[in-house]
Structure formats: structure tokens, C-alpha cells
Amino acid sequence: MEKLPRWSKITLKILGGLVALILIVFIALGLYVNANKKELLGTITKQLNKNLNGSLTIGNMEPTFFKGFPGVSISLKNVVMKDSLWKNHHHTLLDAKDFDVSVNTMALLTGTIEIKKIGISNATIYLFTDSNGYSNTAIFRKKDKKKEPETDEGGSDARLKKFSLNQVSFVVDNKKGHKLFQFDVDELKGEMDYSFSGWEAKLKLKTMARSLAFNTRRGSFIKDKMLEGPFKINYNEDSGIIDVAENQLNIGKDPFLIGAKFDTSKENTDFKINIKAPGILWRDASALLAPNISSKLNMFDLKAPIDVTCTIAGNMGPGGDPAINVTALVKDNVLTTPGAVIDSCNFRGVFTNNYLNGKGFTDENSAIKLYQFKGSYSEMPFSIDTVFIHNLDKPIATGVFRSKFEISKLNKAIGEETLKFTRGTANVKLAYKADIVAFKLSKPIVTGVVDITNADVSYVPRKLNFTNTAISLNFTSNDLFIKNIRLQSGRSVVMMDGTIRNFLNLYYTAPEKILLTWKVTSPELHLGEFLGFLGTRKTAKKVKRQTKSTNFSQDMNELFEKSMVDMHLRVAKVYYNKFLATDATADLFLSESGIGLKNISVKHGGGSLKVDGNISQKGKFNHFLINTTLSNVDIKNFFYSFDNFGMTSLTSKNLKGYLYSKTKIGGTITDQGRLVTNSLNGNVVFDVKRGALLRFDPIKNVGKFAFPFRDLDNITFENLNGKFDIRGPRITINPMQINSSILNMDVAGVYSMSTGTNIELDVPLRNPKKDEDITDKKEIQERRMKGIVLHLLATDGEDGKIKIKLNRNRSKGK
């Protein structure tokens, strides 16, 4: 083994001597501290109490040399610090089980105390301010800047160089300002550098935030969240400003950039905190806010992280909430709201609780603005230039909504229970102002236009289908104007313009009071294609949706069901089964109970037809009561158009002439537009001019025996009038005279469409042609019943057909 060089041996001896010397010094210091523990404890206590307006007590002191090596570290036990008014409020400023103090070794040997580091463990720090504004931090006397620094007691320097907190409960309880900040400090390490103008501190923090309540009546921010990260803090004694440089702080699992400024020169300490979260989930951000805010924000959600910046500014004195301003950037996100899910969502959002300066930091003075809002609802893209929501106590929202989309996509959004779209395009531009109830738009005031073109739509409750439909909805602040509507159903084409006065107010409050006034024109209208209006409305099925949706479909269904319609029609041609009319005009009033008919006028069969009345809807049947006036109507055409009114013996083939008539008649038609058999009830007053009875079998059956040489196939008459009373299947023929080309006849009795026909006929055998040259009407009337008169009775035959026989009872009576 080689021997060490001489210089190495000398070096080792010197190092060993130094170590031995240090050990001797530390042993000597230990002996010194133990020997002078009481005096040193008193000196330290006195040093720490020098600038206190209260009391500081220390239970015990032990040297812990190696903690502060090469200096001396002293461990103080049960350190308690109380202000002078502790007996009034009982909030101890400091109660530390372990309080480690590191002092300068050389200063200690000269009999002076220079504190270099303080470590506090297992302690409670409670900063208390009562309702009158007094704080227990008054224990620290304010330094008189004009007074020269004291150099007594050996010129000791009590300023800290380093400090640490471990397992410390830190509380700021401000009763006057309704503020409560409470932290369970797991670990806090700090270093202090002093300058002529103040100090600088570098901190490393790990703490649990139990409360960060700027207003205890509202609740706490970042409650029960772990905070971890570094801080760099500067204090300027001249300005009293504490500046916290921006640095990353982890709050829970999310990283934040946080900076702050505190102005301690003000009586209540003004503060401003800047917070940035470049990528945080909506719900995670909401969880950091006070309950009065988070409870509202949690009604919404954004799927992807968002970029948020926030400033919180206020003071530590009374006055309620601080000023809060938040800006959020949302890009290509999915927004979930109480009423809808918005895909491809983009906007810049701004929140402030100080919308009008001087009005206070309250919900009432809060506002939200969403700029360049774009998204897609049920695959329908839309945009809103600016969404403005003011007064979060009673929120009001305003904005301009724009959208252009394939209208078939509405089916997914509103359901297919009322309206079902299969094609077409919608172009929407609406400005709105609405209350917000439970974060849904309520009773909006809407102005703007909705244009629908080339649409195919079905009105499901009535089973009505329309093609090539065009609609323009023009909303004013009060009224709705429906313009340029084109509806096509089969062969029918209808052009419509409508107006609803006070629409939006009634839509939400009293849909049954809505009156839609229509002006309708059509070149050709086939009524059979609109028989759905006669049917019972199909009850809309309630369909469960995957997402929460608005009640739009239900509201629209209720609107169609309960609203009233005042319709004014002008139609060139009207078709219904065999019926054809021209130049039709009508005023219809549609309500929940049925249809009112007024001023209906058409040209038909060379004459005119006027109608008024009503149709009431009950179940599958429609009960009607109408008054009609016919003038110069071709009776053959008229009977043909209405299927001979249910009669089989007398049809359009048997009639000729021009009908003048007034009727008041009721009855029932089905939802298919068919007359219910035997349902008619009313009376008919008629006058047939230049008429003829053609090939009418009941007359021919009698006439071929009684009048074998007369033309029974063509019985003409100049004027025939009478009155029929209709009661179901029975038609009562009031006594009437028939003066025809081949015979005269008096008729009275009952004609039945089933059984019970009983018609008395008095037929003189005298040929009316013999009286053709007589011009005196009185003489003609006296002659018409001269000669032999047959008394006949028309009754039911065994084969169901009407049989004519002699009326023996009447003959005997004669």
C-alpha cells in the first residue's frame, strides 16, 4: 500500500482539526444553551414581543443544532400569540405546537439574537376582524417611517430570511366584510430578501382550500380543492403594494396562471386577482365558483375544454361581492343546454357583475354577452351576432338569430306529431327579446322574417298533405303577418295571406283567443282533398326524446287545436265529388268547436247558390245546419251534383227545369264527407220554372192505365212550387198543386226514404190541353178539377218500390 504524500497528510489533519473544532463549538453552544435556557428564552421572548401590541408566550425551548447548521436552531414549543383585545373576541392569532427559530451563531455568542428562519408546524393562524372593523392583526405595531431605526439591545435584526409552514390551519375571518378564507397548509416554504424599498418573497405552496368566500352569504370559491405551485411576491413599503407575479398554480387537477395585486395602503386593502385557464372543462371551472354561480352554470355543459380568463377585484372591507369579469373562448365544441344540444358551437363569451358602474356587484347588475355565436341544432346551422343577457336575477335575453337549412331537419327538433316536413328550405332572420325562466327563453318578443320555399309538409292531426309549399312569416313586435303562402294538395292550389294580431302574447297566455285572419284565393279547389278538416283531430302522440327538447311541438299542436280562423275565400272553380261551382266566395270561421259558414256564394248550374250556417264537430261525425238560397239553378245538374239527396225513386234523370229555393236544413256528414242516411232535418221551399218530369216510373205506372194516350215520359210544367218538411227519412209534402202538360194533380202526404210512404194524389182525368186557349186564370183554376177525379194513394210495395193504388177511403169521403 502506497503511503500518502506529506501534503495530503497535512491536509487531512487540518480538516480533522476543523471538524473537531466545529464539534467542540457546537458542544459548547449546546452546553451554553442548556446552561442559560431560561435567560435565552426570556431574551427571545423579549425580542419577539418588542414590536407587538399584545402578548407572545413560549412554553419551552430546546436547541436543535443540526436543523440550522451551521447556525443554531432553537425549537420553541406551544407558542401562543394574542392581541390586546383577545378577551373580547377569543380568537388567538397564533397557536403553534412547534415553532423553530434559526439564529445567527456569531450573534448568539455575542449575546444578541438575529433571527434567520422561522418554521411553524402543527399550528393555527387565525386573522380575525370583527363587525366593527377591529382586527387581531393590530398586535403588530406599525413602523414609524420618520423615526430612526432603534439600535438598542445590540442592534438585533428580527427580520426573517426564510420561513416554512407545515400542517398549519390558516384562517382569515372578516365579519365586517362577510369574508372567510380558510386553508389547511400541508407545506409552505419561503425565502425573504429585503431592500431599502421593501421585500421580495419566493414561496412554494401546497395547501387545501377549505373556503375562499368573498361574500359568506353567497358561498365559497374553490372549496375543498388542493392548491399547489410557486409564488413570487414583492412588497413596496412606500406604496403599500403587494404584487404577486403571474405563475402556474394547480387547483385540483387543472393548471392555472394566477397573478394578483394587493393595496395595503387603503383602509380595507384593495385587491385584484387575475386568473387564466387555457384549457379547462366547463364543469371543472364551474366547481371552482361560488354556489350561487355554479348552480346556474351546471345547467349547461361544454364537452371539450375551453379557454377562460377571469379577474376578481374588490376589497377586504364590507360591501358584498367583488367585481368579477370573465372571458371564455369556445371553439368547435358541443354545448348542452336545458332545452337543446348545440353541435359545432363557437363563440366568445363575456361575463360581468358590474354592467353599470355604481349599481353594485349583484345578479341584478350582471350581464352575459356571447359574440359571433355559431352552432348547429339537430343538424340545422345557425348564427347569432350577439347574445346579450342582462339582469341574472330576472334575466332578459336579446339577439339576432340567423339560419338557413333543409326544413326536413325540423322533424328531429320539433317532432312529427303535428307537422312533418319532407323537403324544402327555410331561411330565418329573427331579432328576439325574451325573459329567461329556468335558463330557457320564455315568451320572447320576436321581429323578423321566416321564409320557407319548395316545401312538402303534412299536417298530421288532419292527415292533410301539401306539396310545393311556400310560406313567408313576418313577425312584428306584436303581430304576425303570413304572406305569399302557396299550398298545393293534389290538384288544388291555394294562395294565402294571413294576419294574427297580438300573436306572441296570446300564443303563450291564451292560444284559444288567437284569431288568424286569412285571405285565400285559388284558381281551382277540390274540396275532397281537404276532408281532413271534417275528421276528428288525431291526438298527438307524446314521443320521448333522447335529449331534453322544448315544448314547441306541443305548443304548436295546442295552437292549431285551440286557435280560431277567420277565412275569406275567393275561388275560381270549386269541385266536390260531382259538384262544380264557379266564382266562389266564402267567409269561414273555424274554431275548436267547428266551422261557421257565412256569405258563401257560388255560381252553379247556370244559377247561383248562397249559403250560411255552421258545422259542429263531435267525434267522427259533423253536424251541420245551413240556410241556402238557390236562384235559377239547373235542377237536373243540382240533383246530380248532390247524389239526388239520398233519394232513389226521384233522380236527376227524371228532372228538368230551373230551381228557385230556400232551405233551412240540418244533418250529419261523416269525416269522409258523406251524408249520413236519414240524418236530414228541416224544410225546403221551392219553385221550379219551365220544368219537366222525365220518365218518372211512379207516374208512368199509373198513367199508362189512366192516360194511355198521353206523353208520360215528358211531363212539362211552367211553374211548380211547394214546401217540404224533412224529418230524417220522412219528407212531408205540404199540399201542393201540380199543373203539367198532361195532367193536373193535387199532392200531399209523406215520402219515406225507407218505409212509410203515404202520399195522396188527386188526379182529374180531364186533359189540360183542352184548356190551352183559356187565358183567364180564375177560369182555368175552376176547370182544373172538373170531371172525373182519381183519388190515388202512393204507398210502400212489397218489393220495396212505391206502388200506386186507388185511395178508397178518400173516394168514399168524396
Long-range contacts (C-beta under 8 A, 24 or more apart in sequence): 22-70, 26-65, 29-63, 29-65, 29-72, 29-105, 29-108, 29-109, 30-63, 30-65, 33-63, 33-72, 33-74, 34-63, 37-61, 40-74, 43-113, 44-74, 44-76, 44-101, 44-113, 47-113, 47-115, 47-153, 47-156, 47-158, 48-158, 50-158, 51-140, 51-141, 51-143, 51-158, 52-81, 52-139, 52-140, 52-141, 53-83, 53-84, 53-138, 53-139, 53-140, 53-141, 54-81, 54-82, 54-83, 54-84, 54-86, 54-93, 54-138, 54-139, 55-81, 55-82, 55-84, 56-80, 56-81, 58-99, 64-100, 67-100, 67-102, 68-102, 68-103, 68-116, 68-117, 70-105, 71-102, 71-103, 71-104, 71-105, 71-116, 72-102, 72-103, 72-105, 72-108, 73-100, 73-101, 73-102, 73-103, 73-117, 74-100, 74-101, 74-102, 74-103, 75-99, 75-100, 75-101, 76-100, 76-101, 79-123, 81-139, 82-136, 82-139, 83-136, 83-137, 83-138, 83-139, 84-138, 84-139, 85-134, 85-136, 85-138, 86-136, 89-128, 89-130, 89-136, 91-126, 91-128, 91-136, 91-173, 92-124, 92-126, 93-125, 93-126, 93-127, 93-128, 93-136, 93-137, 93-139, 94-120, 94-123, 94-124, 94-125, 94-126, 95-123, 95-124, 95-126, 96-120, 96-121, 96-122, 96-123, 96-124, 96-168, 97-121, 97-122, 97-123, 98-122, 98-123, 99-123, 102-162, 107-154, 107-156, 110-154, 111-154, 112-153, 112-154, 112-155, 112-156, 113-156, 113-158, 114-156, 114-157, 115-157, 115-158, 115-159, 115-160, 116-160, 116-161, 116-162, 117-160, 117-161, 117-162, 117-163, 117-164, 118-160, 118-162, 118-163, 118-164, 119-163, 119-164, 119-165, 119-166, 120-163, 120-164, 120-165, 120-166, 120-168, 121-165, 121-166, 121-167, 121-168, 122-166, 122-167, 122-168, 123-165, 123-167, 123-168, 123-169, 124-168, 124-169, 124-171, 125-168, 125-169, 125-170, 125-171, 126-169, 126-171, 126-173, 127-171, 127-172, 127-173, 128-171, 128-173, 128-175, 129-173, 129-174, 129-175, 129-176, 129-177, 129-316, 130-175, 130-176, 131-175, 131-176, 132-176, 133-176, 133-317, 145-237, 159-192, 159-194, 160-192, 161-191, 161-192, 162-189, 162-190, 162-191, 162-192, 163-189, 163-190, 163-192, 164-188, 164-189, 164-190, 170-207, 174-316, 174-317, 176-317, 176-318, 177-268, 177-315, 177-316, 177-317, 177-318, 177-319, 178-213, 178-215, 178-216, 178-217, 178-318, 178-320, 179-213, 179-214, 179-215, 179-216, 179-316, 180-211, 180-213, 180-216, 180-220, 181-211, 181-212, 181-213, 182-209, 182-210, 182-211, 183-207, 183-208, 183-209, 183-210, 183-227, 184-208, 184-210, 197-236, 197-237, 197-238, 198-234, 198-235, 198-236, 198-237, 198-238, 199-234, 199-235, 200-232, 200-233, 200-234, 200-235, 201-231, 201-232, 201-233, 201-234, 201-235, 202-230, 202-231, 202-232, 202-233, 203-230, 203-231, 203-232, 203-233, 204-229, 204-230, 204-231, 205-229, 205-230, 205-231, 205-249, 209-251, 213-290, 214-290, 214-312, 214-314, 214-321, 214-322, 215-290, 215-320, 215-321, 218-290, 218-291, 218-292, 218-321, 219-290, 219-291, 219-292, 220-290, 220-291, 221-288, 221-289, 221-290, 222-251, 222-288, 225-251, 225-252, 225-287, 225-288, 226-250, 226-251, 226-252, 227-251, 239-263, 239-265, 240-264, 240-265, 240-266, 241-265, 246-274, 246-276, 251-288, 252-284, 252-287, 252-288, 253-284, 254-280, 254-284, 266-315, 267-317, 268-315, 268-316, 268-317, 268-318, 269-315, 269-316, 269-317, 270-313, 270-314, 270-315, 271-312, 271-313, 271-314, 271-315, 271-316, 271-322, 272-311, 272-312, 272-313, 273-311, 273-312, 273-313, 274-309, 274-310, 274-311, 275-308, 275-309, 275-310, 275-311, 275-312, 276-308, 276-309, 276-310, 277-307, 277-308, 277-309, 277-310, 278-307, 279-305, 279-306, 279-307, 280-305, 280-306, 280-308, 281-305, 281-306, 282-306, 292-363, 296-392, 296-439, 299-337, 299-338, 299-438, 299-439, 300-335, 300-336, 300-337, 300-338, 300-439, 301-335, 301-336, 302-330, 302-333, 302-334, 302-335, 302-336, 302-345, 303-333, 303-334, 303-336, 304-332, 304-333, 304-334, 306-330, 306-333, 314-361, 320-360, 320-361, 320-362, 321-353, 321-361, 321-362, 322-361, 323-352, 323-353, 323-354, 323-361, 324-351, 324-352, 324-353, 324-354, 324-361, 325-350, 325-351, 325-352, 325-354, 326-350, 326-351, 326-352, 327-351, 335-375, 336-547, 337-439, 338-438, 338-439, 338-440, 338-548, 339-440, 339-441, 339-548, 339-549, 339-550, 340-377, 340-378, 340-413, 340-547, 340-548, 340-549, 340-550, 341-377, 341-547, 342-375, 342-376, 342-377, 343-375, 343-376, 343-377, 343-379, 344-374, 344-375, 344-376, 344-381, 345-373, 345-374, 345-375, 346-372, 346-373, 346-374, 346-375, 347-371, 347-372, 347-373, 347-374, 347-387, 348-372, 355-390, 362-393, 363-391, 363-392, 363-393, 364-391, 364-392, 364-393, 364-394, 365-391, 366-390, 366-391, 366-392, 367-391, 367-392, 368-392, 373-399, 377-413, 378-409, 378-410, 378-412, 378-413, 379-405, 379-409, 379-412, 380-405, 380-409, 380-410, 380-413, 381-405, 382-428, 389-436, 394-435, 395-435, 395-436, 396-433, 396-434, 396-435, 396-436, 397-432, 397-433, 397-434, 397-435, 397-436, 397-441, 398-431, 398-432, 398-433, 398-434, 399-431, 399-432, 400-429, 400-430, 400-431, 400-432, 400-448, 401-428, 401-429, 401-430, 401-431, 401-432, 401-448, 402-428, 402-429, 403-427, 403-428, 404-428, 407-452, 407-455, 407-457, 413-549, 413-552, 414-549, 414-552, 414-553, 414-556, 415-543, 415-545, 415-549, 415-553, 416-460, 417-460, 417-540, 417-541, 417-542, 417-543, 417-553, 417-557, 418-459, 418-460, 418-461, 418-540, 418-553, 418-556, 418-557, 418-560, 419-457, 419-458, 419-459, 419-460, 419-556, 420-457, 420-458, 420-460, 421-455, 421-456, 421-457, 422-456, 422-457, 422-458, 423-454, 423-455, 423-456, 424-452, 424-453, 424-454, 424-455, 424-456, 424-457, 424-469, 425-452, 425-453, 425-454, 425-455, 426-450, 426-451, 426-452, 426-455, 427-451, 427-452, 427-453, 430-475, 440-550, 442-508, 443-504, 443-505, 443-508, 444-504, 445-477, 445-504, 446-475, 446-504, 447-475, 447-476, 447-477, 448-474, 448-475, 449-473, 449-474, 449-475, 450-475, 459-532, 459-560, 460-538, 460-540, 461-537, 461-538, 461-539, 461-540, 461-557, 461-560, 461-561, 462-532, 462-533, 462-535, 462-537, 462-538, 463-532, 463-535, 463-538, 464-489, 464-530, 464-532, 464-533, 465-489, 475-503, 475-504, 478-502, 478-503, 478-504, 478-505, 479-503, 480-504, 482-516, 489-529, 489-530, 490-526, 490-529, 491-524, 491-526, 491-529, 492-522, 492-524, 492-525, 492-526, 492-529, 492-530, 493-522, 493-523, 493-524, 494-520, 494-521, 494-522, 494-525, 495-520, 495-521, 495-522, 496-520, 496-521, 507-555, 507-559, 511-555, 511-558, 511-559, 511-562, 511-563, 512-562, 512-563, 512-564, 512-592, 513-564, 514-559, 514-562, 514-563, 514-564, 515-563, 515-564, 515-565, 515-566, 516-563, 516-564, 516-565, 516-566, 517-565, 517-566, 517-567, 517-568, 518-565, 518-566, 518-567, 518-568, 519-568, 519-570, 520-567, 520-568, 520-569, 520-570, 520-571, 521-569, 521-570, 521-571, 522-569, 522-570, 522-571, 522-572, 523-571, 523-572, 523-573, 524-571, 524-572, 524-573, 524-575, 525-571, 525-573, 525-574, 525-575, 525-584, 526-575, 526-576, 527-574, 527-575, 527-576, 527-673, 528-575, 528-576, 528-577, 528-673, 531-671, 531-672, 531-673, 533-590, 533-595, 534-615, 534-617, 534-622, 534-669, 534-670, 534-671, 534-672, 534-673, 535-620, 535-671, 536-617, 536-619, 536-620, 536-671, 537-561, 561-592, 562-592, 564-589, 564-590, 564-591, 564-592, 565-589, 565-590, 565-591, 574-602, 576-673, 577-641, 577-643, 577-673, 578-640, 578-641, 578-642, 578-643, 579-604, 579-641, 579-642, 580-604, 580-641, 581-609, 593-617, 594-622, 597-626, 604-633, 604-637, 604-638, 604-641, 605-633, 605-634, 605-635, 605-636, 605-637, 605-638, 605-641, 606-632, 606-633, 606-634, 606-637, 606-658, 607-631, 607-632, 607-633, 607-634, 607-658, 607-659, 608-632, 608-633, 609-633, 620-670, 620-671, 621-668, 621-669, 621-670, 621-671, 621-676, 622-668, 622-669, 622-670, 622-671, 623-666, 623-667, 623-668, 624-666, 624-667, 624-668, 624-669, 625-664, 625-665, 625-666, 625-682, 626-663, 626-664, 626-665, 626-666, 627-662, 627-663, 627-664, 628-661, 628-662, 628-663, 628-665, 629-661, 629-662, 630-659, 630-660, 630-661, 630-662, 631-660, 632-658, 632-659, 632-660, 633-658, 633-659, 633-660, 633-661, 634-658, 634-659, 635-659, 635-688, 635-691, 643-675, 645-675, 645-680, 646-675, 646-677, 646-678, 646-680, 646-753, 647-753, 648-753, 649-697, 649-698, 649-801, 649-802, 650-696, 653-694, 653-695, 654-693, 654-694, 654-695, 654-696, 655-691, 655-692, 655-693, 655-694, 656-691, 656-692, 656-693, 656-694, 657-688, 657-689, 657-690, 657-691, 657-692, 657-717, 657-720, 658-688, 658-689, 658-690, 658-691, 659-686, 659-687, 659-688, 660-686, 660-687, 660-688, 660-689, 661-685, 661-686, 661-687, 662-686, 665-726, 677-729, 677-753, 678-728, 678-729, 678-753, 678-754, 679-728, 680-726, 680-728, 681-726, 681-727, 681-728, 682-725, 682-726, 683-723, 683-724, 683-725, 683-726, 684-723, 684-724, 684-726, 685-721, 685-722, 685-723, 686-720, 686-721, 686-722, 686-723, 686-724, 687-719, 687-720, 687-721, 688-717, 688-719, 688-720, 688-721, 689-718, 689-719, 689-720, 690-716, 690-718, 691-716, 691-717, 691-718, 691-720, 692-716, 692-717, 693-717, 693-740, 698-794, 698-802, 698-804, 701-803, 701-804, 702-763, 702-790, 702-792, 702-804, 703-742, 703-743, 706-763, 706-765, 706-790, 707-742, 707-743, 707-765, 710-742, 710-743, 710-767, 711-741, 711-742, 712-742, 714-741, 715-740, 715-741, 715-742, 715-743, 716-740, 716-741, 717-741, 722-747, 729-753, 729-754, 729-756, 730-756, 733-759, 737-784, 739-768, 739-784, 740-768, 741-768, 741-769, 742-767, 742-768, 743-767, 743-768, 744-768, 744-784, 744-785, 746-785, 749-794, 752-796, 755-796, 756-796, 757-794, 757-795, 757-796, 757-802, 758-793, 758-794, 758-795, 759-793, 759-794, 759-795, 760-791, 760-792, 760-793, 760-794, 760-807, 760-810, 761-790, 761-791, 761-792, 761-793, 761-794, 761-804, 761-807, 762-789, 762-790, 762-791, 762-792, 762-810, 763-789, 763-790, 763-792, 764-788, 764-789, 764-790, 765-789, 765-790, 789-814
